Amino acid sequence: MTDMTGILPDRALRDAAEAGVVRSGLALETGQIQPASLDLRLGRKVWRLRASFLPGPDRTVADRLDEDVVMHALDLDGGAVLETGCVYLAELEEGLTLPQGVSAAANPKSSTGRLDVFTRVICDGCAAFDQIPEGYDGPLYVEIAPRTFSVLARPGDRLVQVRLRAGAHEALRAITLSVDLNPGAGPAGWRAKRHAPLVDLAGVGAHDAARFWEPIEAPDGRIILDPGEFYILASREAVSVPLGEAAEMAPIAPEIGEFRAHYAGFFDPGFGVDAAGGAGSRAVLEVRGRDVPFILDHGQAVARLVYEPMSGPVETPYGAAGSNYQAQGLKLSKHFRAG
């Protein structure tokens, strides 16, 4: 597939699909291949689970679904509501037949994280979420747990994405990101409203932001995170990802605060790059308060951005073919519009 190590770029992902490494009963759609990742589509079958699970070595996901773990099944044809507080497992349209030396890692898409929809990809025989080992040959599934907004889902909706990696993970460097609570103009962040209406995953720009979010101010450069509440904040630092690299947001040491700082973490080559129209791009932080109220100060460290090499050149950098999040500041998901 490639003689170089690193994350496979768009051209290599197209070649992988043509070679059957990425397998599907349906042709890939326009925009499904990103500069350094592949969007995965929901299939038709969804199961409401009693609890999350991992199949474990030598067991398939289907084996576990035969046990007393499924509460009921849904069919996404025509649309189905996935409710907050529930755990679902959905089949994905794409599976993988990975050669030796090539592994895969999954992550929620940016819009998924900004909706507070918790997702994790699992595969047959796996003992860890979001990790598909080299040589894997089989289907993929995604666990879906809406936390704040119930969502309307259909076959073909894209909640997660996968990166293929040749060779072992090779971190080039990591930078620390801090939170911007002194933006100068506009709100310092957004807090999700409880008991908000349904979000249609296919409804880009179709939802009035004021019905789902309330702005929060930080006149003294600090906010208090309430336990269980969900916030959209932005990094103080501008972020850029060179064309020969990819990046992923990772947590910093958990002992520094009572919050989770991100859900979706893939940053593609070209994000924030001036030549691709991304000058000044910030990282959006999906923040959830944990056990006790916690004071978050302007400039406080909240996450790390870890860079690693691409295995080859990218044909279409992030933002070159249009993007909802290039040159972003504090930005809600693409589903929302100003009132």
C-alpha positions in Angstrom: 0.0 0.0 0.0 2.9 2.3 0.9 6.6 2.0 1.6 6.5 4.9 3.9 5.4 5.1 7.5 2.7 7.5 8.8 -0.9 8.4 8.2 -2.2 7.5 4.8 -3.3 10.6 2.7 -6.3 11.0 0.5 -4.8 9.5 -2.6 -3.7 6.4 -0.7 -7.2 6.1 0.9 -8.8 6.1 -2.6 -6.3 3.4 -3.6 -7.2 1.4 -0.5 -10.9 1.6 -1.3 -10.3 0.4 -4.9 -8.1 -2.5 -3.6 -10.8 -3.6 -1.1 -8.9 -2.6 2.0 -11.9 -0.3 2.7 -14.9 -2.4 1.8 -18.5 -1.5 1.4 -21.6 -2.6 -0.5 -22.0 1.0 -1.6 -19.7 3.3 -3.6 -17.9 5.9 -1.5 -19.6 9.3 -1.6 -18.2 12.7 -2.6 -16.4 14.2 0.4 -16.2 10.9 2.3 -12.4 10.8 1.8 -10.8 13.6 3.8 -7.1 14.7 3.5 -6.0 12.2 6.1 -9.1 10.2 7.1 -12.2 8.5 5.8 -15.7 9.2 7.0 -17.7 6.1 8.0 -21.4 5.9 7.3 -24.1 4.5 9.4 -25.8 1.3 8.1 -29.4 0.4 8.7 -29.2 -1.7 11.9 -29.1 -0.2 15.3 -29.4 -1.9 18.7 -30.4 -0.3 22.0 -28.0 -1.8 24.6 -28.3 -2.3 28.3 -24.7 -1.4 28.6 -21.5 -0.8 26.6 -19.2 -3.7 25.9 -16.1 -4.9 24.2 -16.2 -8.3 22.4 -12.7 -9.3 23.6 -10.2 -11.7 21.9 -11.6 -14.4 19.6 -15.2 -13.1 19.9 -17.2 -11.2 17.3 -19.6 -8.3 18.0 -22.4 -10.4 16.7 -21.6 -13.1 19.3 -22.1 -10.5 22.1 -25.4 -9.3 20.5 -26.8 -12.8 20.9 -26.4 -12.4 24.7 -28.7 -10.6 27.1 -27.2 -7.2 26.1 -29.7 -5.9 23.5 -32.9 -4.3 24.7 -34.4 -3.8 21.2 -33.5 -3.3 17.6 -34.1 -0.3 15.3 -34.0 0.2 11.6 -32.7 3.6 10.5 -34.6 3.5 7.1 -36.9 6.5 7.3 -35.0 7.8 10.3 -34.9 6.9 14.0 -34.5 8.9 17.1 -31.5 8.1 19.3 -32.3 9.4 22.7 -30.2 11.0 25.4 -29.2 8.8 28.3 -29.3 5.7 26.1 -26.5 3.6 24.6 -26.8 2.3 21.0 -24.7 0.2 18.7 -24.9 0.8 15.0 -23.5 -1.2 12.1 -21.2 0.8 9.8 -21.5 0.7 6.1 -17.7 0.3 5.8 -15.5 -2.6 7.0 -11.8 -3.1 6.7 -9.4 -5.7 5.3 -6.1 -4.4 6.6 -2.8 -5.7 5.4 0.0 -6.5 7.8 1.8 -3.3 8.8 -1.3 -1.1 8.4 -3.6 -0.3 11.4 -6.5 2.1 11.9 -7.7 4.5 14.5 -11.1 6.0 14.8 -12.4 9.3 16.2 -15.7 11.2 16.3 -16.1 13.8 13.6 -15.9 17.5 14.7 -19.7 18.0 14.3 -20.4 14.9 16.4 -18.3 16.1 19.3 -19.9 19.5 19.2 -23.3 17.9 19.5 -22.2 16.1 22.7 -22.8 12.8 21.1 -20.3 10.3 22.5 -19.1 7.7 20.0 -16.6 4.8 19.9 -15.8 2.4 17.1 -15.5 -1.3 17.9 -14.5 -4.3 15.8 -14.6 -8.1 16.2 -12.1 -9.4 18.7 -11.1 -6.0 20.0 -10.1 -5.2 23.5 -10.0 -1.4 23.1 -12.3 1.2 21.6 -11.4 3.1 18.4 -8.4 0.9 17.6 -8.3 -1.6 14.7 -5.2 -3.7 14.6 -3.1 -4.5 11.6 -4.4 -7.5 9.6 -8.0 -7.0 10.8 -10.5 -8.3 8.4 -14.1 -7.7 9.3 -17.0 -5.3 9.9 -17.0 -2.1 12.0 -19.6 -0.9 14.5 -20.0 2.3 16.4 -21.3 2.9 19.9 -23.5 6.0 20.1 -24.5 7.7 23.3 -26.2 11.1 22.9 -25.5 13.1 26.1 -27.3 16.4 25.7 -29.4 16.4 22.5 -31.4 13.5 21.2 -30.6 13.1 17.5 -32.5 11.9 14.4 -30.3 9.4 12.5 -30.5 7.8 9.0 -28.4 5.4 7.0 -25.5 7.2 5.5 -25.1 9.7 8.3 -21.4 10.2 9.2 -20.6 10.4 12.9 -17.1 9.0 13.0 -14.0 8.8 10.9 -11.0 6.5 10.6 -7.3 7.0 9.9 -5.1 4.3 8.4 -1.6 4.2 9.6 1.4 2.5 8.0 3.9 1.4 10.6 3.9 2.3 14.3 2.7 5.5 15.7 5.4 8.1 15.5 4.8 11.3 17.5 6.8 14.2 16.1 6.0 16.7 18.8 3.1 17.9 21.0 1.9 21.3 22.0 -0.3 22.4 24.9 -3.5 24.2 24.2 -5.1 26.6 26.7 -8.6 28.0 26.9 -9.6 31.5 25.6 -11.9 33.2 28.1 -11.1 36.7 27.1 -12.2 36.9 23.4 -12.8 40.7 23.4 -16.0 40.5 21.4 -18.9 38.1 21.6 -19.4 35.4 24.2 -16.6 33.5 25.9 -18.3 30.2 25.2 -21.6 28.4 24.8 -23.4 26.2 27.3 -25.9 23.6 26.0 -29.5 23.9 27.1 -31.2 21.0 28.8 -34.4 19.6 27.3 -33.6 21.1 23.9 -35.4 20.0 20.7 -34.3 17.1 18.5 -31.2 17.6 16.3 -31.5 16.2 12.8 -28.1 14.9 11.8 -28.8 15.7 8.2 -30.0 19.2 9.0 -26.9 21.4 8.2 -27.8 25.0 9.2 -31.3 23.9 10.0 -31.4 24.5 13.7 -31.8 27.8 15.6 -28.9 28.0 17.9 -30.8 30.0 20.5 -33.1 27.0 21.1 -30.1 24.8 22.0 -27.4 27.0 23.4 -27.0 29.9 25.8 -23.9 32.3 25.6 -21.7 32.5 28.6 -19.6 35.5 29.6 -16.4 35.7 31.5 -15.9 39.3 32.5 -13.2 38.5 34.9 -11.5 35.9 32.7 -13.0 32.8 34.4 -16.1 30.6 34.3 -17.4 27.9 36.6 -18.0 24.5 35.0 -21.1 22.9 36.5 -21.1 19.1 36.9 -22.7 17.3 34.0 -23.0 20.5 31.8 -21.6 20.7 28.3 -19.7 23.7 27.0 -18.2 24.8 23.7 -15.0 26.9 24.2 -12.1 27.8 22.0 -8.3 27.6 22.4 -6.3 30.7 23.0 -3.6 29.6 20.6 -4.0 29.6 16.8 -3.5 26.1 15.4 -2.0 25.0 12.1 -1.2 21.5 10.7 1.5 21.5 8.0 0.7 19.6 4.8 3.2 16.8 5.6 1.7 16.1 9.1 -1.5 15.2 10.8 -2.5 16.0 14.4 -4.8 14.6 17.1 -6.1 16.3 20.2 -5.3 14.4 23.3 -6.1 14.9 27.0 -3.5 16.3 29.4 -3.0 14.8 32.9 -6.5 14.2 34.4 -5.4 15.3 37.8 -5.3 18.9 36.8 -9.1 19.5 36.8 -12.6 18.2 37.0 -13.5 18.3 33.4 -13.2 16.4 30.1 -11.7 18.7 27.4 -12.5 17.1 24.1 -14.4 14.4 22.2 -13.4 14.8 18.6 -9.7 15.0 18.0 -8.5 14.6 14.3 -6.9 17.6 12.7 -6.1 17.2 9.0 -3.1 18.5 7.0 -3.8 22.1 6.0 -6.0 23.0 9.0 -5.1 26.5 10.0 -2.6 26.9 7.1 -2.6 30.4 5.6 -2.4 29.2 2.0 -5.5 27.0 2.6 -7.5 29.9 4.0 -7.0 28.9 7.6 -5.1 31.8 9.1 -5.9 32.2 12.7 -7.9 29.0 13.1 -8.5 28.0 16.7 -9.2 24.6 18.2 -12.7 24.2 19.4 -12.9 22.5 22.8 -15.8 20.3 23.8 -15.8 20.5 27.6 -17.9 18.6 30.1 -17.8 19.3 33.8 -17.3 16.3 36.0 -18.0 15.6 39.7 -17.8 19.1 41.4 -18.0 22.7 40.2 -14.7 23.8 38.8 -13.2 27.2 38.1 -11.7 27.5 34.6 -9.4 30.5 34.1 -8.3 32.2 30.9 -5.1 30.7 29.7 -5.5 27.5 31.7 -4.1 24.4 29.9 -6.8 22.0 28.8 -5.5 19.7 26.1 -2.5 18.6 23.9 -2.2 18.5 20.2 0.0 15.6 19.1 1.6 15.7 15.6 2.7 12.7 13.5 3.9 12.4 9.9 1.9 11.6 6.8 3.1 8.6 4.7 2.9 10.7 1.5 1.7 14.0 0.1 -1.9 15.2 0.4 -3.7 16.0 -2.9 -6.4 18.2 -1.4 -5.5 19.9 1.9 -8.1 20.7 4.5 -10.1 23.7 3.5 -9.1 23.6 -0.2 -12.4 22.1 -1.2 -14.5 24.0 1.3 -14.9 23.3 5.0 -17.3 24.2 7.8 -14.4 24.8 10.3 -11.4 26.3 8.5 -10.4 29.7 9.9 -12.8 29.0 12.8 -12.9 30.8 16.1 -15.5 29.9 18.7 -17.9 27.9 16.5 -20.9 25.6 17.1 -21.4 22.6 14.9 -22.5 23.0 11.3 -26.1 22.1 12.3 -26.8 25.4 13.9 -27.5 28.9 12.6 -27.7 32.2 14.3 -31.3 33.1 15.3 
